[in-house]
Amino acid sequence: MSSVSSDIPGTPEDRTTSFSNLCSLGPRPLFMTGIMRTLLTSHFGDASNLEDRALIGKLWSAEACSDILIEDATVWKPGSTQTRPSVIIKRNTWKSRKLGINNVSGTTDEGFTQYTKLLVGSHTLFCMANAGAEAEILCAEVFRYFEHFGPVFREEFGLHLFEVMEVGGLSEIEESSEVYAAPVTIGYAWEDSWILKQHTPKLKTVEFSALFPPDCYTVE
């Protein structure tokens, strides 16, 4: 993954506008949502990317009048969809899985313990439109895009898994009448590894007398 460097000597590297966020800080909820949105806006921003020709007139742009809305569910308002198709991105639950006893995966040459856990998460992309058929067409485009290029994204982002997990059924959403939605769930998994270099045990700095003051045990 590429990173953006400043031309000014001594200036910190800018890791806010590229996928280098994933390299430097690991997958985080907001970054993963941003990656999903970036991938979708890139795909729908160029007519030559679209597999279904019925979507040629539904291109994304950064303008408020974009033909298609692609947005994070936390900022989306039902009224913003109006008559245009939309892809609304929502993060689901993340879970951690142990890879060994106490998550210990090894020891460094300096004698520090290394820990590793496997984390699994997913995002659901709600493909929405005023007509059920249009929502289904949009859903198929999103599904096939991630299905076909999932292996590329997995390798690019250094993940163990990045692929379509489920394509849900079409339904009418409650927040906005006469709007249909078809969900596509993208699953991903990655390792989180860290090394503890404790010079003083953390609990040595904790004053237990402050946690359990004497008056807690006063018997009247």
N, CA, C and O of each residue as an XYZ file, in Angstrom:
880
protein
N       0.830     -1.189      0.000
C       0.000      0.000      0.000
C       0.868      1.243      0.000
O       1.878      1.314      0.701
N       0.474      2.191     -0.771
C       1.256      3.413     -0.856
C       0.885      4.353      0.270
O      -0.198      4.261      0.848
N       1.783      5.245      0.566
C       1.527      6.261      1.572
C       1.842      7.619      0.966
O       2.544      7.710     -0.041
N       1.324      8.666      1.581
C       1.513     10.013      1.078
C       2.540     10.718      1.935
O       2.347     10.857      3.143
N       3.607     11.158      1.345
C       4.669     11.822      2.089
C       4.676     13.308      1.773
O       4.308     13.723      0.674
N       5.093     14.096      2.735
C       5.175     15.536      2.541
C       6.482     15.901      1.865
O       7.488     15.215      2.047
N       6.478     16.987      1.079
C       7.685     17.474      0.433
C       8.509     18.333      1.369
O       9.650     18.669      1.053
N       7.957     18.694      2.509
C       8.653     19.553      3.453
C       9.472     18.696      4.412
O       8.902     17.860      5.113
N      10.790     18.878      4.465
C      11.627     18.066      5.364
C      11.156     18.176      6.808
O      10.843     19.264      7.291
N      11.110     17.038      7.487
C      10.736     17.029      8.887
C       9.250     17.030      9.147
O       8.821     16.954     10.298
N       8.443     17.118      8.077
C       6.995     17.126      8.240
C       6.496     15.690      8.345
O       6.909     14.853      7.542
N       5.621     15.367      9.305
C       5.118     13.999      9.453
C       4.397     13.521      8.203
O       3.816     14.311      7.459
N       4.446     12.224      7.991
C       3.765     11.625      6.851
C       2.262     11.797      6.986
O       1.710     11.621      8.071
N       1.596     12.143      5.885
C       0.144     12.296      5.868
C      -0.493     10.935      5.642
O      -0.406     10.379      4.547
N      -1.137     10.397      6.677
C      -1.775      9.086      6.563
C      -3.289      9.202      6.654
O      -3.952      8.275      7.117
N      -3.836     10.315      6.223
C      -5.280     10.523      6.350
C      -6.016     10.443      5.035
O      -7.247     10.429      5.023
N      -5.293     10.391      3.913
C      -5.963     10.447      2.621
C      -5.683      9.244      1.746
O      -5.977      9.281      0.551
N      -5.127      8.181      2.297
C      -4.853      6.996      1.499
C      -5.075      5.755      2.338
O      -5.390      5.836      3.525
N      -4.905      4.591      1.698
C      -5.111      3.335      2.396
C      -3.991      3.037      3.381
O      -4.014      1.994      4.035
N      -2.994      3.944      3.504
C      -1.919      3.717      4.453
C      -2.426      3.713      5.880
O      -1.739      3.224      6.777
N      -3.621      4.250      6.108
C      -4.230      4.170      7.442
C      -4.322      2.720      7.893
O      -4.116      2.413      9.067
N      -4.632      1.828      6.952
C      -4.786      0.422      7.278
C      -3.439     -0.178      7.652
O      -3.366     -1.058      8.510
N      -2.369      0.294      7.010
C      -1.038     -0.226      7.301
C      -0.529      0.261      8.647
O       0.056     -0.508      9.410
N      -0.749      1.530      8.937
C      -0.154      2.120     10.129
C      -0.941      1.851     11.399
O      -0.354      1.648     12.462
N      -2.256      1.846     11.302
C      -3.093      1.704     12.496
C      -3.919      0.420     12.506
O      -4.602      0.135     13.491
N      -3.867     -0.345     11.440
C      -4.661     -1.560     11.376
C      -6.118     -1.248     11.059
O      -6.527     -0.089     11.115
N      -6.909     -2.272     10.725
C      -8.326     -2.048     10.425
C      -9.057     -1.489     11.647
O      -9.072     -2.115     12.706
N      -9.648     -0.339     11.500
C     -10.450      0.285     12.542
C     -11.821      0.569     11.944
O     -11.941      0.750     10.733
N     -12.851      0.609     12.776
C     -14.213      0.756     12.235
C     -14.361      1.878     11.223
O     -14.890      1.660     10.133
N     -13.903      3.079     11.566
C     -14.079      4.213     10.670
C     -13.269      4.055      9.393
O     -13.732      4.420      8.313
N     -12.053      3.508      9.511
C     -11.226      3.327      8.332
C     -11.832      2.294      7.385
O     -11.810      2.479      6.168
N     -12.376      1.200      7.940
C     -12.969      0.177      7.086
C     -14.207      0.721      6.367
O     -14.448      0.398      5.204
N     -14.984      1.542      7.064
C     -16.135      2.175      6.415
C     -15.653      3.086      5.290
O     -16.233      3.108      4.204
N     -14.588      3.836      5.559
C     -14.036      4.720      4.542
C     -13.509      3.970      3.338
O     -13.658      4.422      2.203
N     -12.888      2.820      3.583
C     -12.376      2.013      2.480
C     -13.518      1.501      1.613
O     -13.439      1.549      0.385
N     -14.589      1.006      2.252
C     -15.748      0.532      1.493
C     -16.307      1.651      0.617
O     -16.619      1.442     -0.555
N     -16.426      2.828      1.199
C     -16.977      3.956      0.450
C     -16.047      4.368     -0.685
O     -16.505      4.663     -1.789
N     -14.739      4.390     -0.419
C     -13.778      4.753     -1.451
C     -13.818      3.779     -2.620
O     -13.768      4.192     -3.779
N     -13.906      2.491     -2.320
C     -13.975      1.481     -3.378
C     -15.239      1.652     -4.218
O     -15.192      1.565     -5.445
N     -16.363      1.895     -3.554
C     -17.629      2.030     -4.266
C     -17.676      3.307     -5.103
O     -18.127      3.278     -6.249
N     -17.213      4.432     -4.541
C     -17.245      5.674     -5.310
C     -16.310      5.599     -6.515
O     -16.592      6.178     -7.565
N     -15.201      4.885     -6.357
C     -14.282      4.702     -7.478
C     -14.933      3.870     -8.580
O     -14.807      4.179     -9.765
N     -15.629      2.810     -8.173
C     -16.280      1.932     -9.152
C     -17.400      2.645     -9.888
O     -17.481      2.576    -11.115
N     -18.267      3.330     -9.146
C     -19.415      3.994     -9.753
C     -19.078      5.378    -10.311
O     -19.951      6.053    -10.857
N     -17.840      5.797    -10.181
C     -17.439      7.084    -10.706
C     -17.021      7.063    -12.163
O     -16.805      8.115    -12.764
N     -16.905      5.864    -12.739
C     -16.461      5.724    -14.124
C     -17.383      4.736    -14.844
O     -17.500      3.581    -14.435
N     -18.028      5.187    -15.902
C     -18.980      4.336    -16.628
C     -18.333      3.064    -17.170
O     -19.000      2.038    -17.299
N     -17.041      3.123    -17.487
C     -16.363      1.944    -18.042
C     -16.204      0.830    -17.014
O     -15.925     -0.312    -17.379
N     -16.379      1.150    -15.729
C     -16.270      0.126    -14.684
C     -17.539     -0.702    -14.549
O     -17.492     -1.835    -14.069
N     -18.668     -0.150    -14.966
C     -19.962     -0.761    -14.692
C     -20.222     -1.950    -15.599
O     -20.075     -1.871    -16.819
N     -20.607     -3.041    -14.983
C     -20.886     -4.264    -15.726
C     -22.279     -4.227    -16.335
O     -22.456     -4.632    -17.484
N     -23.273     -3.748    -15.590
C     -24.649     -3.686    -16.084
C     -24.864     -2.327    -16.761
O     -24.751     -1.286    -16.114
N     -25.167     -2.339    -18.035
C     -25.315     -1.107    -18.808
C     -26.526     -0.297    -18.360
O     -26.631      0.883    -18.696
N     -27.438     -0.902    -17.613
C     -28.600     -0.165    -17.111
C     -28.198      0.890    -16.091
O     -28.989      1.776    -15.769
N     -26.962      0.800    -15.576
C     -26.494      1.744    -14.560
C     -25.608      2.844    -15.135
O     -25.080      3.662    -14.382
N     -25.440      2.877    -16.438
C     -24.550      3.850    -17.055
C     -24.934      5.275    -16.695
O     -24.062      6.120    -16.492
N     -26.225      5.548    -16.614
C     -26.674      6.899    -16.284
C     -26.713      7.185    -14.802
O     -27.223      8.226    -14.390
N     -26.180      6.277    -13.983
C     -26.199      6.436    -12.525
C     -24.767      6.498    -12.000
O     -24.329      5.624    -11.252
N     -24.046      7.541    -12.401
C     -22.655      7.671    -12.003
C     -22.519      8.505    -10.733
O     -23.291      9.431    -10.486
N     -21.514      8.148     -9.935
C     -21.260      8.897     -8.701
C     -20.331     10.071     -8.979
O     -19.416      9.977     -9.798
N     -20.579     11.169     -8.291
C     -19.664     12.308     -8.311
C     -19.693     12.948     -6.929
O     -20.592     12.683     -6.131
N     -18.708     13.787     -6.657
C     -18.624     14.438     -5.354
C     -19.632     15.572     -5.213
O     -19.768     16.151     -4.136
N     -20.335     15.891     -6.291
C     -21.321     16.965     -6.249
C     -22.581     16.515     -5.507
O     -22.891     15.325     -5.448
N     -23.298     17.485     -4.944
C     -24.530     17.177     -4.211
C     -25.590     16.566     -5.122
O     -26.475     15.849     -4.655
N     -25.502     16.848     -6.421
C     -26.487     16.330     -7.377
C     -26.039     15.021     -8.019
O     -26.509     14.674     -9.102
N     -25.148     14.298     -7.373
C     -24.663     13.022     -7.902
C     -25.836     12.101     -8.251
O     -26.850     12.079     -7.554
N     -25.683     11.340     -9.344
C     -26.754     10.448     -9.800
C     -27.004      9.294     -8.838
O     -28.093      8.721     -8.818
N     -25.996      8.955     -8.044
C     -26.127      7.870     -7.065
C     -25.495      8.337     -5.753
O     -24.444      8.978     -5.756
N     -26.133      8.016     -4.655
C     -25.625      8.390     -3.336
C     -24.906      7.202     -2.721
O     -25.463      6.106     -2.656
N     -23.676      7.407     -2.270
C     -22.900      6.377     -1.580
C     -22.442      6.988     -0.271
O     -21.613      7.898     -0.260
N     -22.987      6.483      0.848
C     -22.761      7.179      2.114
C     -22.713      6.235      3.306
O     -23.256      5.131      3.271
N     -22.051      6.695      4.358
C     -21.982      5.998      5.642
C     -23.361      6.071      6.309
O     -23.998      7.124      6.308
N     -23.809      4.965      6.867
C     -25.131      4.910      7.496
C     -25.258      5.876      8.668
O     -26.369      6.289      9.002
N     -24.138      6.247      9.302
C     -24.205      7.121     10.466
C     -24.527      8.565     10.095
O     -24.938      9.344     10.956
N     -24.348      8.929      8.841
C     -24.650     10.300      8.419
C     -25.782     10.362      7.394
O     -26.234     11.446      7.027
N     -26.231      9.206      6.938
C     -27.298      9.170      5.927
C     -28.653      9.547      6.523
O     -28.997      9.130      7.629
N     -29.408     10.336      5.776
C     -30.774     10.689      6.137
C     -31.709     10.136      5.065
O     -31.419     10.264      3.875
N     -32.826      9.522      5.462
C     -33.749      8.947      4.478
C     -34.129      9.926      3.370
O     -34.269      9.527      2.214
N     -34.293     11.184      3.708
C     -34.698     12.160      2.706
C     -33.633     12.454      1.670
O     -33.948     12.954      0.591
N     -32.364     12.151      1.978
C     -31.286     12.449      1.037
C     -31.279     11.508     -0.159
O     -30.681     11.815     -1.190
N     -31.940     10.363     -0.026
C     -32.003      9.423     -1.135
C     -32.902      9.955     -2.246
O     -32.543      9.888     -3.421
N     -34.065     10.483     -1.880
C     -35.032     11.034     -2.826
C     -35.336     10.009     -3.921
O     -35.736      8.885     -3.616
N     -35.156     10.373     -5.165
C     -35.486      9.442     -6.253
C     -34.268      8.748     -6.839
O     -34.409      7.960     -7.774
N     -33.079      9.016     -6.320
C     -31.876      8.406     -6.879
C     -31.504      7.130     -6.123
O     -31.818      7.003     -4.940
N     -30.848      6.197     -6.782
C     -30.402      4.978     -6.098
C     -29.303      5.319     -5.093
O     -28.612      6.328     -5.230
N     -29.154      4.469     -4.090
C     -28.172      4.731     -3.031
C     -27.535      3.433     -2.566
O     -28.139      2.363     -2.640
N     -26.315      3.547     -2.091
C     -25.648      2.446     -1.398
C     -25.253      2.992     -0.026
O     -24.391      3.865      0.080
N     -25.888      2.473      1.015
C     -25.651      2.934      2.379
C     -24.804      1.886      3.105
O     -25.128      0.699      3.104
N     -23.714      2.347      3.724
C     -22.692      1.457      4.289
C     -22.824      1.398      5.804
O     -22.762      2.426      6.477
N     -23.005      0.208      6.333
C     -23.185      0.032      7.774
C     -22.235     -1.033      8.309
O     -22.156     -2.137      7.771
N     -21.510     -0.686      9.381
C     -20.610     -1.663     10.002
C     -21.395     -2.592     10.912
O     -22.318     -2.176     11.613
N     -21.006     -3.863     10.885
C     -21.617     -4.864     11.762
C     -20.675     -5.205     12.920
O     -19.633     -4.571     13.089
N     -21.043     -6.197     13.703
C     -20.256     -6.602     14.871
C     -18.886     -7.144     14.470
O     -18.753     -7.847     13.468
N     -17.874     -6.808     15.263
C     -16.544     -7.397     15.112
C     -16.333     -8.385     16.252
O     -16.750     -8.135     17.383
N     -15.686     -9.507     15.951
C     -15.412    -10.519     16.961
C     -13.933    -10.896     16.920
O     -13.291    -10.846     15.870
N     -13.407    -11.277     18.089
C     -12.011    -11.708     18.157
C     -11.949    -13.203     18.430
O     -12.799    -13.766     19.120
N     -10.927    -13.827     17.875
C     -10.723    -15.270     18.034
C      -9.296    -15.533     18.518
O      -8.336    -14.957     18.007
N      -9.179    -16.402     19.500
C      -7.856    -16.759     19.998
C      -7.121    -17.628     18.980
O      -7.722    -18.459     18.299
N      -5.801    -17.416     18.893
C      -4.972    -18.233     18.008
C      -4.017    -19.128     18.785
O      -3.279    -19.916     18.193
N      -4.029    -19.008     20.124
C      -3.150    -19.830     20.941
C      -3.441    -19.608     22.406
O      -4.331    -18.831     22.752
N      -2.700    -20.284     23.276
C      -2.893    -20.144     24.709
C      -2.532    -18.724     25.132
O      -1.413    -18.266     24.901
N      -3.490    -18.030     25.755
C      -3.295    -16.650     26.208
C      -2.881    -15.714     25.079
O      -2.315    -14.648     25.320
N      -3.169    -16.123     23.838
C      -2.866    -15.319     22.643
C      -1.371    -15.126     22.409
O      -0.977    -14.265     21.622
N      -0.534    -15.917     23.081
C       0.913    -15.798     22.903
C       1.315    -16.458     21.586
O       0.994    -17.619     21.330
N       2.028    -15.689     20.757
C       2.431    -16.223     19.448
C       3.938    -16.344     19.291
O       4.418    -16.833     18.269
N       4.695    -15.899     20.303
C       6.141    -16.030     20.205
C       6.867    -15.075     21.134
O       6.257    -14.374     21.942
N       8.180    -15.066     21.001
C       9.040    -14.206     21.802
C      10.053    -13.535     20.886
O      10.628    -14.183     20.012
N      10.273    -12.248     21.081
C      11.233    -11.526     20.256
C      12.654    -11.858     20.685
O      12.874    -12.487     21.720
N      13.617    -11.427     19.874
C      15.023    -11.669     20.204
C      15.425    -10.978     21.501
O      16.360    -11.401     22.180
N      14.690     -9.887     21.842
C      14.993     -9.173     23.078
C      14.327     -9.806     24.300
O      14.531     -9.360     25.429
N      13.527    -10.854     24.061
C      12.877    -11.536     25.174
C      11.484    -11.050     25.497
O      10.901    -11.479     26.493
N      10.925    -10.156     24.673
C       9.575     -9.666     24.905
C       8.553    -10.632     24.296
O       8.803    -11.253     23.262
N       7.414    -10.741     24.952
C       6.359    -11.642     24.487
C       5.529    -10.981     23.393
O       5.136     -9.820     23.504
N       5.273    -11.741     22.342
C       4.430    -11.256     21.252
C       3.070    -11.954     21.328
O       2.983    -13.161     21.554
N       2.012    -11.161     21.133
C       0.650    -11.673     21.187
C      -0.025    -11.480     19.824
O       0.257    -10.520     19.107
N      -0.912    -12.403     19.488
C      -1.636    -12.312     18.216
C      -3.058    -12.842     18.391
O      -3.283    -13.896     18.985
N      -4.004    -12.080     17.857
C      -5.395    -12.531     17.834
C      -5.943    -12.352     16.426
O      -5.469    -11.511     15.662
N      -6.934    -13.144     16.099
C      -7.617    -13.020     14.817
C      -8.913    -12.260     15.046
O      -9.691    -12.601     15.937
N      -9.141    -11.234     14.243
C     -10.381    -10.475     14.329
C     -11.183    -10.644     13.055
O     -10.639    -10.649     11.951
N     -12.487    -10.783     13.230
C     -13.398    -11.005     12.108
C     -14.499     -9.951     12.164
O     -15.084     -9.720     13.222
N     -14.779     -9.320     11.046
C     -15.822     -8.302     11.009
C     -16.519     -8.268      9.668
O     -16.175     -9.024      8.759
N     -17.497     -7.395      9.546
C     -18.212     -7.272      8.277
C     -18.890     -5.917      8.170
O     -19.141     -5.246      9.172
N     -19.175     -5.536      6.958
C     -19.977     -4.358      6.640
C     -21.125     -4.804      5.739
O     -20.956     -5.687      4.898
N     -22.284     -4.193      5.918
C     -23.410     -4.464      5.026
C     -23.653     -3.226      4.174
O     -23.734     -2.108      4.682
N     -23.767     -3.446      2.874
C     -24.006     -2.383      1.910
C     -25.458     -2.495      1.449
O     -25.818     -3.437      0.743
N     -26.281     -1.541      1.844
C     -27.698     -1.567      1.496
C     -27.897     -0.858      0.153
O     -27.708      0.354      0.047
N     -28.279     -1.624     -0.864
C     -28.492     -1.090     -2.208
C     -29.960     -0.700     -2.324
O     -30.844     -1.556     -2.302
N     -30.208      0.603     -2.447
C     -31.567      1.120     -2.339
C     -31.996      1.857     -3.605
O     -31.187      2.508     -4.266
N     -33.302      1.740     -3.932
C     -33.874      2.447     -5.079
C     -35.388      2.492     -4.920
O     -35.960      1.743     -4.128
N     -36.030      3.375     -5.677
C     -37.486      3.506     -5.589
C     -38.216      2.311     -6.189
O     -39.330      1.987     -5.777
N     -37.597      1.668     -7.147
C     -38.186      0.483     -7.773
C     -37.423     -0.757     -7.332
O     -36.196     -0.741     -7.236
N     -38.162     -1.838     -7.065
C     -37.522     -3.062     -6.619
C     -36.531     -3.604     -7.635
O     -35.467     -4.097     -7.264
N     -36.875     -3.515     -8.919
C     -35.987     -4.035     -9.960
C     -34.675     -3.256    -10.009
O     -33.607     -3.837    -10.200
N     -34.762     -1.938     -9.835
C     -33.546     -1.122     -9.856
C     -32.664     -1.444     -8.654
O     -31.440     -1.479     -8.777
N     -33.275     -1.681     -7.489
C     -32.506     -2.059     -6.303
C     -31.793     -3.392     -6.526
O     -30.659     -3.574     -6.084
N     -32.458     -4.320     -7.210
C     -31.863     -5.617     -7.501
C     -30.693     -5.473     -8.486
O     -29.673     -6.146     -8.338
N     -30.840     -4.606     -9.481
C     -29.763     -4.376    -10.446
C     -28.545     -3.774     -9.749
O     -27.410     -4.185     -9.989
N     -28.798     -2.799     -8.888
C     -27.710     -2.162     -8.131
C     -27.044     -3.164     -7.201
O     -25.820     -3.175     -7.070
N     -27.839     -4.001     -6.560
C     -27.326     -5.038     -5.659
C     -26.407     -5.999     -6.402
O     -25.340     -6.363     -5.906
N     -26.831     -6.407     -7.597
C     -26.033     -7.347     -8.388
C     -24.707     -6.731     -8.800
O     -23.682     -7.412     -8.822
N     -24.724     -5.438     -9.127
C     -23.488     -4.747     -9.517
C     -22.507     -4.704     -8.345
O     -21.318     -4.977     -8.512
N     -23.006     -4.365     -7.175
C     -22.164     -4.289     -5.977
C     -21.639     -5.676     -5.603
O     -20.456     -5.846     -5.308
N     -22.525     -6.652     -5.621
C     -22.133     -8.028     -5.280
C     -21.032     -8.539     -6.201
O     -20.025     -9.069     -5.730
N     -21.216     -8.382     -7.509
C     -20.252     -8.934     -8.463
C     -18.924     -8.173     -8.416
O     -17.865     -8.759     -8.641
N     -18.976     -6.891     -8.129
C     -17.749     -6.093     -8.008
C     -16.879     -6.627     -6.876
O     -15.690     -6.879     -7.073
N     -17.459     -6.799     -5.698
C     -16.689     -7.297     -4.565
C     -16.363     -8.785     -4.692
O     -15.330     -9.243     -4.206
N     -17.237     -9.524     -5.338
C     -16.978    -10.956     -5.545
C     -15.757    -11.158     -6.452
O     -14.907    -12.006     -6.177
N     -15.678    -10.383     -7.520
C     -14.601    -10.563     -8.489
C     -13.272     -9.966     -8.024
O     -12.214    -10.548     -8.262
N     -13.323     -8.810     -7.365
C     -12.089     -8.133     -6.988
C     -11.714     -8.340     -5.521
O     -10.713     -7.797     -5.054
N     -12.514     -9.125     -4.792
C     -12.211     -9.406     -3.398
C     -10.795     -9.910     -3.162
O     -10.134     -9.434     -2.238
N     -10.293    -10.873     -3.976
C      -8.927    -11.362     -3.774
C      -7.875    -10.261     -3.916
O      -6.859    -10.275     -3.220
N      -8.121     -9.308     -4.820
C      -7.181     -8.195     -5.005
C      -7.177     -7.304     -3.768
O      -6.116     -6.911     -3.284
N      -8.382     -6.982     -3.250
C      -8.478     -6.134     -2.072
C      -7.871     -6.822     -0.854
O      -7.210     -6.182     -0.036
N      -8.096     -8.121     -0.740
C      -7.550     -8.864      0.400
C      -6.024     -8.770      0.419
O      -5.421     -8.534      1.466
N      -5.417     -8.955     -0.733
C      -3.958     -8.883     -0.814
C      -3.465     -7.454     -0.604
O      -2.472     -7.233      0.089
N      -4.154     -6.488     -1.200
C      -3.733     -5.089     -1.092
C      -3.783     -4.580      0.340
O      -2.913     -3.821      0.768
N      -4.811     -5.001      1.084
C      -4.983     -4.519      2.453
C      -4.322     -5.421      3.486
O      -4.366     -5.117      4.678
N      -3.712     -6.522      3.059
C      -3.038     -7.414      3.985
C      -3.989     -8.140      4.915
O      -3.679     -8.339      6.089
N      -5.154     -8.541      4.400
C      -6.164     -9.222      5.211
C      -6.132    -10.722      4.953
O      -5.621    -11.165      3.925
N      -6.671    -11.500      5.877
C      -6.803    -12.937      5.678
C      -8.054    -13.271      4.869
O      -8.118    -14.295      4.190
N      -9.039    -12.390      4.954
C     -10.315    -12.621      4.274
C     -10.896    -11.285      3.842
O     -10.848    -10.308      4.589
N     -11.444    -11.246      2.633
C     -12.198    -10.085      2.164
C     -13.072    -10.588      1.019
O     -12.607    -10.715     -0.114
N     -14.328    -10.872      1.314
C     -15.200    -11.428      0.293
C     -16.671    -11.263      0.660
O     -17.017    -10.957      1.801
N     -17.511    -11.471     -0.324
C     -18.952    -11.394     -0.109
C     -19.389    -12.584      0.739
O     -19.092    -13.734      0.414
N     -20.097    -12.296      1.827
C     -20.569    -13.345      2.714
C     -22.039    -13.669      2.485
O     -22.466    -14.811      2.662
N     -22.815    -12.655      2.090
C     -24.256    -12.880      1.936
C     -24.877    -11.776      1.078
O     -24.473    -10.615      1.139
N     -25.860    -12.167      0.285
C     -26.696    -11.216     -0.457
C     -28.120    -11.443      0.053
O     -28.732    -12.473     -0.227
N     -28.631    -10.479      0.797
C     -29.932    -10.651      1.433
C     -31.102    -10.416      0.498
O     -30.934    -10.002     -0.650
N     -32.278    -10.687      1.009
C     -33.490    -10.522      0.223
C     -33.912     -9.068      0.093
O     -33.524     -8.220      0.897
N     -34.706     -8.793     -0.923
C     -35.211     -7.442     -1.164
C     -36.346     -7.133     -0.188
O     -37.203     -7.978      0.071
N     -36.338     -5.922      0.343
C     -37.401     -5.522      1.267
C     -37.652     -4.028      1.143
O     -36.806     -3.286      0.643
N     -38.826     -3.591      1.602
C     -39.167     -2.176      1.598
C     -38.749     -1.599      2.944
O     -39.106     -2.151      3.985
N     -38.003     -0.505      2.945
C     -37.491      0.027      4.209
C     -38.552      0.875      4.892
O     -39.354      1.539      4.237
N     -38.544      0.841      6.226
C     -39.558      1.536      7.012
C     -39.334      3.046      7.044
O     -40.288      3.819      7.122
N     -38.051      3.466      6.983
C     -37.743      4.887      7.139
C     -38.249      5.740      5.977
O     -38.466      6.941      6.139
N     -38.437      5.133      4.818
C     -38.854      5.891      3.642
C     -39.778      5.022      2.802
O     -39.378      3.958      2.328
N     -41.014      5.476      2.618
C     -41.987      4.678      1.868
C     -41.600      4.571      0.394
O     -41.014      5.494     -0.172
N     -41.927      3.458     -0.205
C     -41.676      3.188     -1.612
C     -40.188      3.221     -1.962
O     -39.812      3.621     -3.064
N     -39.357      2.802     -1.028
C     -37.932      2.631     -1.282
C     -37.570      1.199     -0.915
O     -37.853      0.738      0.191
N     -36.942      0.503     -1.852
C     -36.574     -0.894     -1.638
C     -35.070     -1.009     -1.396
O     -34.278     -0.215     -1.902
N     -34.705     -2.007     -0.617
C     -33.289     -2.214     -0.290
C     -32.919     -3.685     -0.380
O     -33.682     -4.561      0.028
N     -31.731     -3.940     -0.921
C     -31.179     -5.292     -0.990
C     -29.783     -5.249     -0.369
O     -28.917     -4.542     -0.884
N     -29.539     -5.977      0.712
C     -28.247     -5.900      1.411
C     -27.189     -6.860      0.858
O     -27.481     -8.003      0.505
N     -25.961     -6.361      0.796
C     -24.800     -7.181      0.433
C     -23.817     -7.075      1.599
O     -23.382     -5.977      1.947
N     -23.468     -8.210      2.199
C     -22.577     -8.206      3.357
C     -21.179     -8.658      2.949
O     -21.000     -9.731      2.374
N     -20.198     -7.823      3.255
C     -18.793     -8.108      2.956
C     -18.088     -8.465      4.257
O     -18.086     -7.677      5.203
N     -17.491     -9.650      4.306
C     -16.769    -10.089      5.492
C     -15.263     -9.947      5.305
O     -14.755    -10.033      4.187
N     -14.555     -9.730      6.410
C     -13.100     -9.600      6.352
C     -12.508    -10.087      7.668
O     -13.184    -10.106      8.696
N     -11.252    -10.475      7.625
C     -10.564    -10.967      8.820
C      -9.095    -10.583      8.742
O      -8.518    -10.510      7.657
N      -8.495    -10.339      9.899
C      -7.101     -9.945      9.928
C      -6.498    -10.316     11.271
O      -7.215    -10.576     12.237
N      -5.179    -10.339     11.320
C      -4.460    -10.605     12.565
C      -4.078     -9.294     13.227
O      -3.643     -8.352     12.563
N      -4.243     -9.243     14.533
C      -3.780     -8.101     15.320
C      -2.653     -8.613     16.210
O      -2.884     -9.425     17.106
N      -1.444     -8.141     15.964
C      -0.277     -8.583     16.729
C       0.331     -7.409     17.477
O       0.353     -6.284     16.977
N       0.820     -7.677     18.668
C       1.463     -6.626     19.453
C       2.501     -7.231     20.385
O       2.471     -8.425     20.683
N       3.423     -6.382     20.840
C       4.487     -6.789     21.748
C       4.430     -5.914     22.986
O       4.369     -4.689     22.883
N       4.450     -6.530     24.139
C       4.459     -5.791     25.398
C       5.900     -5.615     25.867
O       6.640     -6.584     26.033
N       6.279     -4.350     26.077
C       7.610     -4.037     26.577
C       7.462     -3.285     27.899
O       7.683     -2.077     27.977
N       7.085     -4.028     28.928
C       6.869     -3.420     30.231
C       8.173     -3.336     31.023
O       8.835     -4.347     31.256
N       8.526     -2.139     31.425
C       9.696     -1.955     32.280
C       9.272     -1.973     33.750
O      10.042     -2.354     34.632
N       8.026     -1.552     33.989
C       7.435     -1.616     35.321
C       6.032     -2.171     35.179
O       5.249     -1.656     34.380
N       5.693     -3.205     35.930
C       4.336     -3.758     35.815
C       3.288     -2.683     36.004
O       3.399     -1.854     36.906
N       2.259     -2.691     35.150
C       1.210     -1.678     35.194
C       0.554     -1.600     36.573
O       0.254     -0.506     37.052
N       0.332     -2.729     37.204
C      -0.377     -2.729     38.483
C       0.445     -2.113     39.603
O      -0.095     -1.786     40.659
N       1.759     -1.950     39.383
C       2.597     -1.313     40.404
C       2.227      0.158     40.586
O       2.447      0.748     41.644
N       1.656      0.734     39.518
C       1.319      2.166     39.569
C      -0.096      2.401     40.075
O      -0.520      3.550     40.193
N      -0.827      1.349     40.375
C      -2.206      1.481     40.842
C      -2.248      1.498     42.357
O      -1.739      0.587     43.010
N      -2.852      2.533     42.917
C      -3.001      2.633     44.368
C      -4.286      1.908     44.778
O      -5.385      2.436     44.606
N      -4.142      0.719     45.311
C      -5.316     -0.055     45.681
C      -6.066      0.573     46.845
O      -7.261      0.335     47.022
N      -5.364      1.374     47.636
C      -6.055      2.042     48.738
C      -7.058      3.058     48.211
O      -8.048      3.369     48.873
N      -6.791      3.579     46.999
C      -7.734      4.527     46.393
C      -8.934      3.793     45.817
O     -10.042      4.329     45.771
N      -8.701      2.563     45.380
C      -9.795      1.763     44.822
C     -10.700      1.230     45.922
O     -11.917      1.152     45.750
N     -10.099      0.861     47.062
C     -10.856      0.293     48.170
C     -10.533      1.062     49.451
O      -9.807      0.559     50.308
N     -11.060      2.261     49.584
C     -10.776      3.061     50.787
C     -11.275      2.368     52.050
O     -12.225      1.586     51.993
N     -10.639      2.649     53.198
C     -10.996      1.989     54.471
C     -12.461      2.115     54.841
O     -13.036      1.185     55.406
N     -13.087      3.269     54.527
C     -14.462      3.446     54.955
C     -15.456      2.519     54.238
O     -16.627      2.428     54.607
N     -14.950      1.837     53.203
C     -15.801      0.866     52.514
C     -16.101     -0.329     53.424
O     -17.106     -1.022     53.267
N     -15.207     -0.539     54.365
C     -15.323     -1.733     55.202
C     -15.814     -1.386     56.598
O     -15.798     -2.239     57.486
N     -16.256     -0.133     56.811
C     -16.737      0.274     58.127
C     -18.049     -0.428     58.444
O     -18.998     -0.381     57.663
N     -18.087     -1.071     59.585
C     -19.317     -1.786     59.997
C     -19.994     -0.973     61.085
O     -19.389     -0.705     62.123
N     -21.246     -0.575     60.863
C     -21.987      0.199     61.854
C     -22.733     -0.722     62.821
O     -23.414     -0.243     63.728
